[in-house]
Amino acid sequence: MMDEAVFFDTLREGLWVAVITSFPILTVALLAGVIVGLFQALTSIQEMTLTFVPKLAAIVGVFWVSMGFMAQTLVDFFQQAIVPLIAGG
């Protein structure tokens, strides 16, 4: 049976891994949104696709670049935290 402390520690560690893996994508989405928003404010262009397309392109690019880091972080978390709990260690 899993102890409450082990459960909450694993949950805390899992949430931290989620923050670490999502940080690059969220940062780029924020920066792209601010840059496009400034561009729209300066040029008075209010086209909806102008906000969507650059943000999507930036997110896809950063995801492609950081995919190895994200996958390795998740694999390490599962191998070090989840698999031992499943195996009963």
MOPAC internal coordinates of N, CA, C and O (Angstrom, degrees):
PM7 1SCF
backbone

  N    0.0000 0     0.00 0     0.00 0    0    0    0
  C    1.4494 1     0.00 0     0.00 0    1    0    0
  C    1.5334 1   109.59 1     0.00 0    2    1    0
  O    1.2310 1   120.62 1   -39.44 1    3    2    1
  N    1.3254 1   116.43 1   140.56 1    3    2    1
  C    1.4482 1   120.78 1  -177.27 1    5    3    2
  C    1.5320 1   110.00 1   -85.35 1    6    5    3
  O    1.2310 1   121.40 1   -47.39 1    7    6    5
  N    1.3267 1   114.92 1   132.61 1    7    6    5
  C    1.4526 1   121.75 1   177.97 1    9    7    6
  C    1.5285 1   109.57 1   -73.87 1   10    9    7
  O    1.2310 1   120.09 1   -27.14 1   11   10    9
  N    1.3313 1   117.43 1   152.86 1   11   10    9
  C    1.4703 1   120.74 1   179.86 1   13   11   10
  C    1.5223 1   111.55 1   -61.86 1   14   13   11
  O    1.2310 1   120.29 1   141.09 1   15   14   13
  N    1.3077 1   117.06 1   -38.91 1   15   14   13
  C    1.4657 1   120.44 1  -179.20 1   17   15   14
  C    1.5247 1   110.90 1   -63.57 1   18   17   15
  O    1.2310 1   120.40 1   139.51 1   19   18   17
  N    1.3224 1   116.84 1   -40.49 1   19   18   17
  C    1.4644 1   120.74 1   178.59 1   21   19   18
  C    1.5223 1   109.77 1   -66.35 1   22   21   19
  O    1.2310 1   120.34 1   138.67 1   23   22   21
  N    1.3279 1   116.96 1   -41.33 1   23   22   21
  C    1.4608 1   121.39 1   179.07 1   25   23   22
  C    1.5280 1   111.11 1   -60.92 1   26   25   23
  O    1.2310 1   120.39 1   129.71 1   27   26   25
  N    1.3278 1   116.86 1   -50.29 1   27   26   25
  C    1.4598 1   119.95 1  -177.16 1   29   27   26
  C    1.5241 1   111.94 1   -69.61 1   30   29   27
  O    1.2310 1   120.10 1   146.48 1   31   30   29
  N    1.3280 1   117.42 1   -33.52 1   31   30   29
  C    1.4591 1   120.29 1   176.31 1   33   31   30
  C    1.5297 1   110.94 1   -65.93 1   34   33   31
  O    1.2310 1   120.59 1   138.04 1   35   34   33
  N    1.3182 1   116.48 1   -41.96 1   35   34   33
  C    1.4695 1   120.96 1   177.79 1   37   35   34
  C    1.5236 1   110.63 1   -67.18 1   38   37   35
  O    1.2310 1   120.19 1   140.07 1   39   38   37
  N    1.3137 1   117.24 1   -39.93 1   39   38   37
  C    1.4561 1   121.14 1   176.90 1   41   39   38
  C    1.5236 1   111.10 1   -63.20 1   42   41   39
  O    1.2310 1   120.15 1   136.01 1   43   42   41
  N    1.3259 1   117.33 1   -43.99 1   43   42   41
  C    1.4636 1   121.79 1   177.94 1   45   43   42
  C    1.5202 1   110.98 1   -61.71 1   46   45   43
  O    1.2310 1   120.62 1   136.15 1   47   46   45
  N    1.3139 1   116.42 1   -43.85 1   47   46   45
  C    1.4622 1   120.65 1   178.96 1   49   47   46
  C    1.5319 1   111.03 1   -65.51 1   50   49   47
  O    1.2310 1   120.12 1   141.42 1   51   50   49
  N    1.3200 1   117.39 1   -38.58 1   51   50   49
  C    1.4600 1   120.85 1   177.72 1   53   51   50
  C    1.5177 1   112.34 1   -65.49 1   54   53   51
  O    1.2310 1   120.28 1   140.43 1   55   54   53
  N    1.3278 1   117.08 1   -39.57 1   55   54   53
  C    1.4610 1   120.23 1   176.87 1   57   55   54
  C    1.5272 1   110.97 1   -66.01 1   58   57   55
  O    1.2310 1   120.47 1   142.45 1   59   58   57
  N    1.3277 1   116.71 1   -37.55 1   59   58   57
  C    1.4636 1   120.20 1   177.95 1   61   59   58
  C    1.5341 1   110.49 1   -65.60 1   62   61   59
  O    1.2310 1   120.19 1   139.99 1   63   62   61
  N    1.3155 1   117.24 1   -40.01 1   63   62   61
  C    1.4717 1   120.60 1   176.69 1   65   63   62
  C    1.5266 1   109.95 1   -62.94 1   66   65   63
  O    1.2310 1   120.10 1   140.91 1   67   66   65
  N    1.3256 1   117.41 1   -39.09 1   67   66   65
  C    1.4677 1   120.75 1   177.52 1   69   67   66
  C    1.5225 1   111.04 1   -63.01 1   70   69   67
  O    1.2310 1   120.26 1   139.77 1   71   70   69
  N    1.3202 1   117.10 1   -40.23 1   71   70   69
  C    1.4675 1   120.89 1   178.07 1   73   71   70
  C    1.5201 1   110.26 1   -65.29 1   74   73   71
  O    1.2310 1   120.32 1   134.09 1   75   74   73
  N    1.3218 1   116.99 1   -45.91 1   75   74   73
  C    1.4693 1   121.12 1  -177.97 1   77   75   74
  C    1.5279 1   110.91 1   -63.65 1   78   77   75
  O    1.2310 1   119.86 1   137.43 1   79   78   77
  N    1.3261 1   117.86 1   -42.57 1   79   78   77
  C    1.4637 1   119.45 1  -177.27 1   81   79   78
  C    1.5211 1   112.66 1   -74.08 1   82   81   79
  O    1.2310 1   119.75 1   151.92 1   83   82   81
  N    1.3303 1   118.07 1   -28.08 1   83   82   81
  C    1.4654 1   119.53 1  -179.07 1   85   83   82
  C    1.5231 1   112.85 1   -89.96 1   86   85   83
  O    1.2310 1   119.59 1   167.94 1   87   86   85
  N    1.3131 1   118.38 1   -12.06 1   87   86   85
  C    1.4633 1   121.63 1  -175.57 1   89   87   86
  C    1.5288 1   113.96 1   -58.56 1   90   89   87
  O    1.2310 1   118.36 1   132.94 1   91   90   89
  N    1.3402 1   120.72 1   -47.06 1   91   90   89
  C    1.4776 1   118.64 1  -179.21 1   93   91   90
  C    1.5247 1   113.24 1   -60.90 1   94   93   91
  O    1.2310 1   120.06 1   137.17 1   95   94   93
  N    1.3213 1   117.49 1   -42.83 1   95   94   93
  C    1.4617 1   121.05 1  -177.77 1   97   95   94
  C    1.5278 1   110.63 1   -68.63 1   98   97   95
  O    1.2310 1   120.12 1   135.95 1   99   98   97
  N    1.3181 1   117.37 1   -44.05 1   99   98   97
  C    1.4601 1   119.84 1  -179.60 1  101   99   98
  C    1.5169 1   111.93 1   -66.38 1  102  101   99
  O    1.2310 1   120.16 1   143.40 1  103  102  101
  N    1.3264 1   117.31 1   -36.60 1  103  102  101
  C    1.4631 1   120.81 1   178.29 1  105  103  102
  C    1.5215 1   111.04 1   -64.20 1  106  105  103
  O    1.2310 1   120.52 1   134.18 1  107  106  105
  N    1.3250 1   116.61 1   -45.82 1  107  106  105
  C    1.4636 1   119.80 1  -179.89 1  109  107  106
  C    1.5220 1   110.90 1   -67.14 1  110  109  107
  O    1.2310 1   119.71 1   142.08 1  111  110  109
  N    1.3227 1   118.15 1   -37.92 1  111  110  109
  C    1.4644 1   120.60 1   177.52 1  113  111  110
  C    1.5294 1   110.51 1   -62.89 1  114  113  111
  O    1.2310 1   120.45 1   139.49 1  115  114  113
  N    1.3301 1   116.75 1   -40.51 1  115  114  113
  C    1.4549 1   120.54 1   177.90 1  117  115  114
  C    1.5203 1   111.15 1   -64.64 1  118  117  115
  O    1.2310 1   120.29 1   132.21 1  119  118  117
  N    1.3207 1   117.06 1   -47.79 1  119  118  117
  C    1.4631 1   120.66 1  -179.76 1  121  119  118
  C    1.5261 1   111.79 1   -63.12 1  122  121  119
  O    1.2310 1   120.38 1   136.75 1  123  122  121
  N    1.3177 1   116.87 1   -43.25 1  123  122  121
  C    1.4646 1   120.25 1   178.97 1  125  123  122
  C    1.5251 1   110.38 1   -64.21 1  126  125  123
  O    1.2310 1   119.72 1   139.95 1  127  126  125
  N    1.3109 1   118.13 1   -40.05 1  127  126  125
  C    1.4567 1   121.39 1   178.12 1  129  127  126
  C    1.5195 1   112.74 1   -63.67 1  130  129  127
  O    1.2310 1   120.83 1   138.45 1  131  130  129
  N    1.3388 1   116.02 1   -41.55 1  131  130  129
  C    1.4659 1   120.01 1   178.88 1  133  131  130
  C    1.5272 1   110.62 1   -66.73 1  134  133  131
  O    1.2310 1   120.33 1   135.85 1  135  134  133
  N    1.3285 1   116.98 1   -44.15 1  135  134  133
  C    1.4621 1   120.46 1  -179.46 1  137  135  134
  C    1.5261 1   111.17 1   -63.73 1  138  137  135
  O    1.2310 1   120.19 1   134.31 1  139  138  137
  N    1.3162 1   117.24 1   -45.69 1  139  138  137
  C    1.4643 1   120.43 1   179.56 1  141  139  138
  C    1.5310 1   110.33 1   -66.88 1  142  141  139
  O    1.2310 1   120.34 1   141.98 1  143  142  141
  N    1.3251 1   116.96 1   -38.02 1  143  142  141
  C    1.4578 1   120.35 1   177.34 1  145  143  142
  C    1.5232 1   112.04 1   -62.99 1  146  145  143
  O    1.2310 1   120.69 1   138.01 1  147  146  145
  N    1.3409 1   116.29 1   -41.99 1  147  146  145
  C    1.4617 1   119.79 1   175.88 1  149  147  146
  C    1.5203 1   111.31 1   -63.71 1  150  149  147
  O    1.2310 1   120.64 1   137.89 1  151  150  149
  N    1.3278 1   116.38 1   -42.11 1  151  150  149
  C    1.4642 1   120.39 1   178.19 1  153  151  150
  C    1.5244 1   110.71 1   -61.09 1  154  153  151
  O    1.2310 1   120.38 1   137.01 1  155  154  153
  N    1.3238 1   116.87 1   -42.99 1  155  154  153
  C    1.4654 1   120.41 1   179.49 1  157  155  154
  C    1.5275 1   111.11 1   -66.40 1  158  157  155
  O    1.2310 1   120.28 1   141.85 1  159  158  157
  N    1.3224 1   117.08 1   -38.15 1  159  158  157
  C    1.4652 1   119.57 1   179.58 1  161  159  158
  C    1.5248 1   111.40 1   -68.46 1  162  161  159
  O    1.2310 1   120.83 1   142.75 1  163  162  161
  N    1.3339 1   116.01 1   -37.25 1  163  162  161
  C    1.4648 1   119.15 1  -179.15 1  165  163  162
  C    1.5209 1   112.92 1   -73.74 1  166  165  163
  O    1.2310 1   119.90 1   148.55 1  167  166  165
  N    1.3187 1   117.79 1   -31.45 1  167  166  165
  C    1.4652 1   120.84 1  -175.95 1  169  167  166
  C    1.5226 1   113.06 1  -104.13 1  170  169  167
  O    1.2310 1   119.50 1   175.87 1  171  170  169
  N    1.3113 1   118.56 1    -4.13 1  171  170  169
  C    1.4737 1   124.42 1  -178.37 1  173  171  170
  C    1.5223 1   112.27 1    58.70 1  174  173  171
  O    1.2310 1   120.22 1  -151.15 1  175  174  173
  N    1.3224 1   117.18 1    28.85 1  175  174  173
  C    1.4675 1   121.87 1   174.46 1  177  175  174
  C    1.5253 1   107.29 1   -91.56 1  178  177  175
  O    1.2310 1   120.12 1   -56.48 1  179  178  177
  N    1.3164 1   117.37 1   123.52 1  179  178  177
  C    1.4590 1   121.18 1  -178.34 1  181  179  178
  C    1.5349 1   111.08 1  -116.72 1  182  181  179
  O    1.2310 1   120.35 1  -131.31 1  183  182  181
  N    1.2855 1   116.94 1    48.69 1  183  182  181
  C    1.4676 1   122.20 1   179.35 1  185  183  182
  C    1.5300 1   109.02 1   -87.55 1  186  185  183
  O    1.2310 1   120.10 1   -50.81 1  187  186  185
  N    1.3271 1   117.42 1   129.19 1  187  186  185
  C    1.4639 1   121.34 1  -176.86 1  189  187  186
  C    1.5215 1   112.43 1   -68.64 1  190  189  187
  O    1.2310 1   120.41 1   143.82 1  191  190  189
  N    1.3337 1   116.82 1   -36.18 1  191  190  189
  C    1.4690 1   118.54 1  -179.15 1  193  191  190
  C    1.5192 1   111.66 1   -70.09 1  194  193  191
  O    1.2310 1   120.22 1   160.19 1  195  194  193
  N    1.3193 1   117.19 1   -19.81 1  195  194  193
  C    1.4658 1   119.83 1   178.90 1  197  195  194
  C    1.5245 1   110.81 1   -67.02 1  198  197  195
  O    1.2310 1   119.54 1   150.08 1  199  198  197
  N    1.3139 1   118.49 1   -29.92 1  199  198  197
  C    1.4645 1   119.98 1   176.88 1  201  199  198
  C    1.5221 1   111.31 1   -82.23 1  202  201  199
  O    1.2310 1   120.21 1   147.29 1  203  202  201
  N    1.3108 1   117.19 1   -32.71 1  203  202  201
  C    1.4642 1   120.76 1  -173.26 1  205  203  202
  C    1.5288 1   113.09 1   -77.60 1  206  205  203
  O    1.2310 1   120.18 1   132.27 1  207  206  205
  N    1.3117 1   117.27 1   -47.73 1  207  206  205
  C    1.4691 1   120.97 1  -172.02 1  209  207  206
  C    1.5274 1   113.00 1   -66.23 1  210  209  207
  O    1.2310 1   118.40 1   130.91 1  211  210  209
  N    1.3366 1   120.66 1   -49.09 1  211  210  209
  C    1.4747 1   118.87 1   178.83 1  213  211  210
  C    1.5285 1   112.96 1   -63.72 1  214  213  211
  O    1.2310 1   120.68 1   142.42 1  215  214  213
  N    1.3368 1   116.31 1   -37.58 1  215  214  213
  C    1.4596 1   119.69 1   178.98 1  217  215  214
  C    1.5296 1   110.85 1   -65.02 1  218  217  215
  O    1.2310 1   120.81 1   137.20 1  219  218  217
  N    1.3234 1   116.05 1   -42.80 1  219  218  217
  C    1.4631 1   120.26 1   178.46 1  221  219  218
  C    1.5261 1   111.03 1   -64.32 1  222  221  219
  O    1.2310 1   120.28 1   137.35 1  223  222  221
  N    1.3236 1   117.06 1   -42.65 1  223  222  221
  C    1.4685 1   120.63 1   178.94 1  225  223  222
  C    1.5281 1   110.96 1   -63.15 1  226  225  223
  O    1.2310 1   120.12 1   137.81 1  227  226  225
  N    1.3226 1   117.38 1   -42.19 1  227  226  225
  C    1.4614 1   120.64 1   178.92 1  229  227  226
  C    1.5260 1   111.12 1   -65.12 1  230  229  227
  O    1.2310 1   120.26 1   138.52 1  231  230  229
  N    1.3263 1   117.10 1   -41.48 1  231  230  229
  C    1.4670 1   120.97 1   179.93 1  233  231  230
  C    1.5220 1   110.58 1   -65.03 1  234  233  231
  O    1.2310 1   120.10 1   135.57 1  235  234  233
  N    1.3288 1   117.41 1   -44.43 1  235  234  233
  C    1.4661 1   120.63 1   179.71 1  237  235  234
  C    1.5245 1   110.41 1   -63.83 1  238  237  235
  O    1.2310 1   120.30 1   138.66 1  239  238  237
  N    1.3283 1   117.03 1   -41.34 1  239  238  237
  C    1.4624 1   120.24 1   179.00 1  241  239  238
  C    1.5144 1   112.55 1   -63.06 1  242  241  239
  O    1.2310 1   120.17 1   134.33 1  243  242  241
  N    1.3173 1   117.29 1   -45.67 1  243  242  241
  C    1.4684 1   120.58 1   179.84 1  245  243  242
  C    1.5204 1   110.51 1   -68.64 1  246  245  243
  O    1.2310 1   120.21 1   142.80 1  247  246  245
  N    1.3200 1   117.20 1   -37.20 1  247  246  245
  C    1.4662 1   119.65 1   177.24 1  249  247  246
  C    1.5285 1   110.32 1   -62.07 1  250  249  247
  O    1.2310 1   120.67 1   137.35 1  251  250  249
  N    1.3157 1   116.32 1   -42.65 1  251  250  249
  C    1.4665 1   120.32 1  -179.73 1  253  251  250
  C    1.5238 1   110.75 1   -64.02 1  254  253  251
  O    1.2310 1   120.41 1   139.36 1  255  254  253
  N    1.3409 1   116.83 1   -40.64 1  255  254  253
  C    1.4655 1   120.58 1  -179.07 1  257  255  254
  C    1.5265 1   111.30 1   -71.24 1  258  257  255
  O    1.2310 1   119.81 1   139.65 1  259  258  257
  N    1.3324 1   117.97 1   -40.35 1  259  258  257
  C    1.4597 1   120.90 1  -174.13 1  261  259  258
  C    1.5324 1   113.77 1   -97.80 1  262  261  259
  O    1.2310 1   119.97 1  -169.64 1  263  262  261
  N    1.3102 1   117.66 1    10.36 1  263  262  261
  C    1.4599 1   120.99 1  -178.16 1  265  263  262
  C    1.5319 1   112.08 1   -61.15 1  266  265  263
  O    1.2310 1   119.65 1   139.16 1  267  266  265
  N    1.3164 1   118.27 1   -40.84 1  267  266  265
  C    1.4600 1   121.36 1   179.30 1  269  267  266
  C    1.5133 1   111.83 1   -63.59 1  270  269  267
  O    1.2310 1   120.56 1   136.99 1  271  270  269
  N    1.3393 1   116.54 1   -43.01 1  271  270  269
  C    1.4654 1   121.07 1   177.83 1  273  271  270
  C    1.5246 1   110.94 1   -61.73 1  274  273  271
  O    1.2310 1   120.58 1   135.47 1  275  274  273
  N    1.3303 1   116.49 1   -44.53 1  275  274  273
  C    1.4685 1   120.50 1  -179.10 1  277  275  274
  C    1.5258 1   111.41 1   -64.24 1  278  277  275
  O    1.2310 1   120.84 1   134.47 1  279  278  277
  N    1.3150 1   116.00 1   -45.53 1  279  278  277
  C    1.4623 1   119.90 1  -179.60 1  281  279  278
  C    1.5227 1   110.89 1   -63.51 1  282  281  279
  O    1.2310 1   120.18 1   136.77 1  283  282  281
  N    1.3268 1   117.27 1   -43.23 1  283  282  281
  C    1.4712 1   120.38 1  -179.11 1  285  283  282
  C    1.5255 1   110.92 1   -66.33 1  286  285  283
  O    1.2310 1   120.05 1   142.59 1  287  286  285
  N    1.3212 1   117.51 1   -37.41 1  287  286  285
  C    1.4682 1   120.93 1   177.64 1  289  287  286
  C    1.5240 1   110.81 1   -63.65 1  290  289  287
  O    1.2310 1   120.39 1   135.93 1  291  290  289
  N    1.3207 1   116.85 1   -44.07 1  291  290  289
  C    1.4648 1   120.13 1   178.93 1  293  291  290
  C    1.5254 1   112.19 1   -67.23 1  294  293  291
  O    1.2310 1   120.37 1   138.75 1  295  294  293
  N    1.3268 1   116.89 1   -41.25 1  295  294  293
  C    1.4685 1   120.46 1   178.82 1  297  295  294
  C    1.5200 1   110.23 1   -63.58 1  298  297  295
  O    1.2310 1   119.75 1   136.91 1  299  298  297
  N    1.3334 1   118.07 1   -43.09 1  299  298  297
  C    1.4659 1   120.84 1   178.10 1  301  299  298
  C    1.5211 1   111.44 1   -61.71 1  302  301  299
  O    1.2310 1   120.63 1   137.80 1  303  302  301
  N    1.3377 1   116.40 1   -42.20 1  303  302  301
  C    1.4684 1   119.30 1   179.01 1  305  303  302
  C    1.5250 1   111.29 1   -62.20 1  306  305  303
  O    1.2310 1   120.52 1   134.78 1  307  306  305
  N    1.3174 1   116.62 1   -45.22 1  307  306  305
  C    1.4607 1   119.21 1  -179.07 1  309  307  306
  C    1.5185 1   111.68 1   -67.11 1  310  309  307
  O    1.2310 1   120.09 1   140.30 1  311  310  309
  N    1.3271 1   117.43 1   -39.70 1  311  310  309
  C    1.4639 1   119.57 1  -178.92 1  313  311  310
  C    1.5225 1   112.06 1   -70.95 1  314  313  311
  O    1.2310 1   119.94 1   145.81 1  315  314  313
  N    1.3230 1   117.72 1   -34.19 1  315  314  313
  C    1.4652 1   120.15 1  -175.73 1  317  315  314
  C    1.5338 1   113.47 1   -92.22 1  318  317  315
  O    1.2310 1   119.77 1   154.28 1  319  318  317
  N    1.3284 1   118.04 1   -25.72 1  319  318  317
  C    1.4670 1   119.46 1  -174.23 1  321  319  318
  C    1.5235 1   113.18 1  -116.54 1  322  321  319
  O    1.2310 1   119.68 1   134.02 1  323  322  321
  N    1.3194 1   118.22 1   -45.98 1  323  322  321
  C    1.4618 1   119.88 1  -171.47 1  325  323  322
  C    1.5294 1   112.11 1   -84.09 1  326  325  323
  O    1.2310 1   120.22 1   132.06 1  327  326  325
  N    1.3254 1   117.19 1   -47.94 1  327  326  325
  C    1.4760 1   120.31 1  -177.19 1  329  327  326
  C    1.5330 1   111.59 1   -60.08 1  330  329  327
  O    1.2310 1   118.48 1   136.72 1  331  330  329
  N    1.3431 1   120.50 1   -43.28 1  331  330  329
  C    1.4831 1   118.06 1   176.35 1  333  331  330
  C    1.5267 1   113.23 1   -61.35 1  334  333  331
  O    1.2310 1   120.09 1   147.04 1  335  334  333
  N    1.3365 1   117.43 1   -32.96 1  335  334  333
  C    1.4665 1   119.12 1   177.88 1  337  335  334
  C    1.5174 1   111.26 1   -68.91 1  338  337  335
  O    1.2310 1   120.96 1   141.51 1  339  338  337
  N    1.3401 1   115.77 1   -38.49 1  339  338  337
  C    1.4632 1   119.93 1   178.91 1  341  339  338
  C    1.5155 1   110.19 1   -68.30 1  342  341  339
  O    1.2310 1   120.88 1   139.94 1  343  342  341
  N    1.3425 1   115.92 1   -40.06 1  343  342  341
  C    1.4616 1   120.65 1  -178.88 1  345  343  342
  C    1.5180 1   112.64 1   -73.91 1  346  345  343
  O    1.2310 1   120.27 1   166.84 1  347  346  345
  N    1.3273 1   117.08 1   -13.16 1  347  346  345
  C    1.4589 1   119.97 1   176.64 1  349  347  346
  C    1.5063 1   112.79 1    93.78 1  350  349  347
  O    1.2310 1   120.30 1  -159.55 1  351  350  349
  N    1.3355 1   117.03 1    20.45 1  351  350  349
  C    1.4694 1   120.40 1  -179.09 1  353  351  350
  C    1.4430 1   108.90 1   -96.54 1  354  353  351
  O    1.2310 1   120.10 1   180.00 1  355  354  353

